[in-house]
Amino acid sequence: MSFGLPKRNTRIENAIVDAENAGIILFAAASNYGDDKYRSFPASDSKVICVHVTDGEGVPDGMNPSPLDHRDNFSTLGAGTESNWKGKRVFLAGTSFAAPVAVGIAANTLAFVKGQLIDGRLNESDGRVAHTCDGMRKIFLGMSQPRNGYDYVVPWHWDWFAEAASVDGFCHELRKTLRQVGSPMR
């Protein structure tokens, strides 16, 4: 969700619960007001994965709210995004650009999981957990590097690749991560 509200909204809260019950993982933009403001709603909801913005080098942008202890502090590319505004080429930045990038990373990860379910490298329980908000949080932590208090999501630098020289090894690391769901984030 590439929007943020200053306070909770009952209709959106109900939609979040409905989405969670339907097995839909939700992501939302943190906010673009920097340290002066808190996370916007729905990014502040515990059933939603909050996404902060970085530049192409993973450096957090000053528009992010401060990272919070024991909460999602995921960040990804969302600064320097090329767009067209009023017929002109412009470069934009914001957590509202980073959130869809995070969704794309999650979608590709779930497509990989689906392929490994078909090939028998992962079981149905692993697949179910991967398709939950908590499961995706654990996966994102596994593919993150710490950057100034944020967890910079960089799947191509996934620590698991060091341990997993093969798809089987990678799936082994993924299974270990998914089976930690329910334990504290760090």
MIZA-213749 format. One record per residue: x, y, z of N, C-alpha, C in turn. Coordinates in pm, whole numbers, padded with zeros to 5 digits, always signed. Example, Ala and Ser with C-alpha at 12.3 -4.5 7.8 and 13.67 -1.06 7.14 Angstrom:
<recs>
+01319-00569+00780+01230-00450+00780+01320-00330+00780
+01285-00225+00708+01367-00106+00714+01290+00003+00787
</recs>
This chain:
<recs>
+00085-00116+00000+00000+00000+00000+00090+00123+00000
+00079+00200-00102+00163+00318-00118+00093+00444-00069
+00042+00435+00051-00022+00552+00114-00005+00539+00264
-00028+00648+00333-00022+00645+00478-00118+00747+00536
-00178+00710+00646-00273+00798+00715-00216+00835+00852
-00252+00951+00905-00199+00993+01034-00255+00914+01153
-00369+00849+01134-00425+00769+01244-00494+00646+01187
-00526+00554+01277-00590+00428+01237-00726+00457+01174
-00769+00365+01088-00896+00377+01019-00966+00242+01031
-01085+00241+01089-01156+00116+01117-01184+00036+00990
-01224+00101+00884-01254+00029+00760-01128-00038+00704
-01017+00032+00710-00892-00028+00661-00846-00138+00756
-00862-00118+00887-00827-00224+00983-00906-00351+00954
-01035-00337+00927-01118-00454+00894-01071-00520+00765
-01032-00440+00666-00982-00495+00540-00849-00568+00562
-00765-00518+00652-00639-00584+00684-00665-00720+00747
-00759-00727+00840-00795-00854+00903-00849-00951+00798
-00936-00902+00710-00989-00987+00602-00877-01039+00513
-00782-00954+00479-00670-00995+00394-00585-01100+00465
-00557-01078+00592-00478-01175+00668-00549-01310+00673
-00680-01308+00697-00757-01432+00702-00761-01503+00567
-00745-01427+00458-00744-01484+00324-00603-01526+00281
-00505-01510+00370-00368-01549+00337-00294-01450+00249
-00333-01325+00254-00269-01221+00174-00169-01145+00262
-00046-01134+00215+00057-01060+00286+00050-00915+00241
+00041-00825+00337+00029-00682+00305+00157-00607+00339
+00192-00514+00253+00307-00426+00271+00255-00283+00265
+00321-00193+00339+00279-00052+00335+00399+00040+00350
+00387+00156+00289+00489+00261+00298+00496+00315+00440
+00617+00330+00493+00637+00375+00631+00585+00516+00654
+00632+00611+00580+00592+00753+00576+00711+00831+00521
+00687+00952+00479+00792+01033+00418+00821+01160+00498
+00797+01156+00629+00812+01277+00710+00936+01276+00798
+01024+01179+00780+01147+01174+00857+01124+01149+01004
+01224+01187+01084+01219+01164+01228+01111+01245+01298
+01054+01342+01229+00954+01429+01292+00821+01360+01317
+00795+01252+01247+00665+01184+01258+00686+01035+01279
+00580+00971+01328+00581+00827+01345+00540+00760+01215
+00545+00629+01217+00499+00553+01101+00352+00581+01076
+00320+00588+00950+00181+00608+00911+00103+00478+00929
-00026+00490+00933-00115+00375+00926-00147+00355+00778
-00143+00236+00724-00142+00104+00787-00004+00043+00814
+00106+00113+00780+00239+00056+00804+00264+00028+00952
+00196+00099+01039+00212+00081+01184+00136-00040+01237
+00053-00102+01155-00025-00218+01198+00064-00342+01201
+00053-00422+01306+00138-00541+01321+00110-00649+01216
-00002-00641+01148-00037-00739+01045+00012-00697+00907
+00088-00589+00901+00137-00532+00775+00289-00520+00783
+00358-00550+00674+00503-00533+00669+00532-00389+00627
+00600-00318+00715+00635-00177+00694+00761-00168+00609
+00761-00077+00510+00875-00063+00419+00926+00081+00419
+01057+00094+00438+01127+00222+00434+01202+00233+00301
+01253+00352+00271+01315+00380+00142+01467+00394+00154
+01537+00343+00051+01681+00363+00038+01713+00411-00103
+01837+00452-00120+01885+00480-00256+01939+00350-00316
+02000+00359-00433+02050+00241-00502+02165+00171-00433
+02226+00236-00336+02336+00177-00259+02288+00123-00125
+02159+00132-00098+02105+00085+00029+02113+00184+00142
+02146+00308+00110+02155+00411+00214+02014+00462+00244
+01971+00452+00371+01836+00499+00405+01820+00648+00376
+01704+00683+00327+01673+00822+00294+01627+00894+00420
+01656+01023+00431+01618+01102+00547+01468+01119+00565
+01390+01081+00465+01244+01094+00479+01184+00980+00561
+01263+00874+00589+01213+00762+00669+01186+00804+00812
+01081+00746+00873+01069+00759+01018+01181+00678+01083
+01213+00707+01207+01319+00635+01277+01287+00486+01287
+01391+00401+01281+01367+00258+01301+01320+00233+01445
+01239+00131+01461+01183+00097+01592+01238-00036+01641
+01258-00048+01770+01301-00175+01828+01191-00279+01815
+01230-00401+01781+01140-00516+01776+01024-00497+01678
+01046-00423+01572+00944-00402+01469+01010-00416+01332
+00927-00421+01228+00980-00421+01092+01056-00291+01068
+01176-00305+01019+01254-00189+00975+01311-00218+00837
+01232-00288+00756+01278-00326+00623+01287-00203+00534
+01390-00203+00451+01406-00094+00356+01452-00151+00222
+01418-00081+00116+01463-00120-00017+01458+00002-00109
+01501-00020-00230+01511+00089-00327+01377+00160-00346
+01382+00291-00341+01264+00373-00366+01302+00518-00389
+01432+00545-00395+01481+00681-00424+01540+00682-00564
+01520+00790-00635+01572+00801-00771+01491+00723-00871
+01362+00706-00843+01272+00631-00930+01230+00719-01047
+01262+00673-01167+01229+00752-01286+01079+00746-01312
+01023+00861-01345+00880+00871-01373+00857+00980-01476
+00732+00997-01511+00691+01103-01602+00586+01185-01528
+00612+01313-01512+00520+01400-01440+00491+01521-01527
+00364+01533-01563+00320+01645-01648+00403+01654-01776
+00428+01537-01835+00499+01530-01962+00649+01544-01952
+00703+01548-01832+00847+01564-01816+00905+01446-01739
+01028+01410-01775+01100+01305-01705+01147+01360-01571
+01110+01291-01464+01148+01332-01329+01196+01210-01251
+01268+01234-01144+01312+01128-01055+01249+01154-00919
+01178+01055-00870+01102+01069-00746+01158+00976-00640
+01122+01002-00516+01166+00918-00405+01054+00910-00303
+01050+00799-00231+00954+00787-00123+00931+00642-00084
+00878+00627+00036+00844+00493+00082+00732+00433-00002
+00654+00519-00067+00547+00469-00154+00603+00406-00281
+00728+00434-00315+00794+00365-00427+00864+00239-00377
+00917+00242-00255+00986+00127-00198+00890+00012-00168
+00769+00043-00123+00673-00063-00087+00644-00157-00204
+00616-00108-00327+00593-00202-00437+00718-00280-00477
+00837-00222-00456+00960-00298-00483+00967-00417-00386
+00935-00392-00259+00934-00500-00160+00831-00607-00197
+00716-00564-00247+00614-00660-00292+00668-00747-00405
+00741-00686-00498+00800-00762-00608+00900-00865-00559
+00982-00827-00461+01078-00922-00402+01003-01037-00337
+00897-01006-00262+00817-01110-00197+00752-01201-00300
+00697-01143-00407+00631-01224-00511+00730-01319-00577
+00850-01271-00607+00950-01359-00666+00991-01469-00570
+01003-01436-00442+01037-01535-00341+00929-01642-00332
+00802-01600-00332+00693-01697-00325+00684-01781-00451
+00720-01725-00566+00724-01805-00689+00832-01911-00679
+00946-01876-00620+01053-01974-00597+01003-02084-00504
+00938-02044-00395+00883-02142-00300+00787-02237-00371
+00700-02183-00454+00604-02267-00527+00677-02369-00614
+00780-02326-00683+00856-02419-00766+00921-02529-00684
+00968-02494-00565+01032-02595-00481+00930-02688-00417
+00808-02641-00398+00700-02729-00353+00671-02833-00461
+00663-02788-00584+00637-02878-00697+00749-02980-00710
+00873-02936-00693+00988-03026-00707+01012-03111-00583
+00938-03086-00474+00950-03166-00353+01063-03124-00260
+01128-03012-00286+01237-02966-00199+01183-02898-00073
+01061-02846-00081+00992-02788+00034+00860-02861+00050
+00810-02866+00175+00682-02934+00196+00568-02832+00210
+00447-02884+00217+00328-02796+00222+00330-02704+00344
+00380-02754+00456+00388-02670+00575+00481-02551+00551
+00596-02576+00487+00688-02467+00454+00618-02365+00364
+00544-02414+00266+00473-02326+00174+00369-02241+00244
+00295-02303+00337+00193-02227+00411+00258-02116+00494
+00367-02149+00562+00434-02050+00647+00493-01937+00562
+00551-01971+00447+00609-01868+00359+00503-01768+00314
+00380-01813+00304+00269-01729+00258+00200-01654+00372
+00267-01641+00487+00213-01561+00598+00300-01437+00617
+00243-01341+00684+00317-01217+00712+00441-01248+00797
+00426-01330+00901+00540-01364+00985+00644-01444+00908
+00600-01534+00822+00694-01610+00739+00774-01519+00647
+00706-01425+00583+00776-01334+00493+00870-01242+00570
+00831-01204+00692+00922-01123+00775+01053-01199+00798
+01042-01326+00834+01163-01407+00858+01245-01419+00731
+01179-01441+00618+01250-01451+00490+01322-01319+00461
+01252-01208+00477+01313-01077+00452+01433-01053+00544
+01422-01094+00671+01537-01080+00761+01655-01161+00710
+01626-01280+00655+01732-01366+00601+01802-01306+00481
+01734-01219+00409+01795-01158+00290+01827-01010+00313
+01841-00970+00438+01867-00830+00470+02008-00809+00524
+02055-00688+00503+02180-00642+00563+02149-00520+00648
+02207-00511+00769+02181-00395+00853+02241-00268+00792
+02160-00162+00791+02205-00031+00742+02144+00079+00829
+02224+00135+00917+02180+00248+01000+02050+00222+01074
+02035+00103+01129+01915+00069+01205+01804+00007+01123
+01819+00006+00992+01719-00054+00903+01771-00187+00851
+01680-00272+00806+01715-00400+00745+01698-00386+00595
+01809-00363+00526+01810-00339+00381+01791-00472+00309
+01679-00488+00241+01644-00613+00174+01719-00620+00041
+01814-00712+00033+01896-00730-00087+01907-00880-00117
+01812-00936-00191+01811-01080-00212+01936-01132-00282
+02003-01051-00362+02121-01098-00433+02243-01107-00341
+02232-01058-00220+02339-01072-00120+02295-01165-00007
+02196-01247-00034+02140-01335+00068+02248-01417+00133
+02260-01411+00265+02360-01490+00338+02346-01638+00309
+02225-01678+00276+02203-01821+00253+02284-01871+00134
+02314-01785+00038+02390-01829-00078+02529-01877-00037
+02586-01817+00067+02717-01860+00115+02709-02002+00170
+02599-02032+00236+02580-02165+00294+02528-02265+00191
+02465-02216+00088+02393-02303-00004+02453-02292-00144
+02540-02386-00176+02601-02385-00310+02509-02448-00413
+02394-02493-00369+02299-02558-00459+02157-02518-00421
+02063-02550-00509+01922-02523-00478+01882-02603-00355
+01930-02727-00343+01898-02807-00225+01949-02740-00097
+02071-02690-00102+02127-02621+00015+02049-02495+00047
+02011-02423-00056+01932-02301-00037+01798-02334+00027
+01732-02439-00022+01603-02480+00035+01619-02524+00180
+01731-02587+00211+01758-02626+00350+01762-02502+00439
+01832-02397+00395+01839-02273+00472+01702-02207+00482
+01626-02211+00375+01491-02154+00375+01401-02228+00473
+01409-02362+00474+01330-02442+00570+01364-02403+00714
+01494-02391+00743+01535-02353+00879+01474-02218+00918
+01474-02126+00825+01417-01993+00852+01268-02002+00876
+01197-02073+00790+01051-02082+00802+01010-02153+00930
+01092-02243+00977+01058-02316+01100+01087-02235+01225
+01144-02117+01209+01165-02025+01321+01047-01931+01341
+00950-01937+01253+00836-01846+01263+00769-01868+01398
+00741-01760+01465+00684-01765+01599+00788-01730+01704
+00917-01739+01666+01023-01697+01759+01046-01548+01740
+01112-01483+01835+01134-01338+01823+01206-01302+01693
+01185-01177+01647+01241-01133+01519+01393-01138+01518
+01460-01118+01625+01607-01120+01627+01656-01208+01738
</recs>
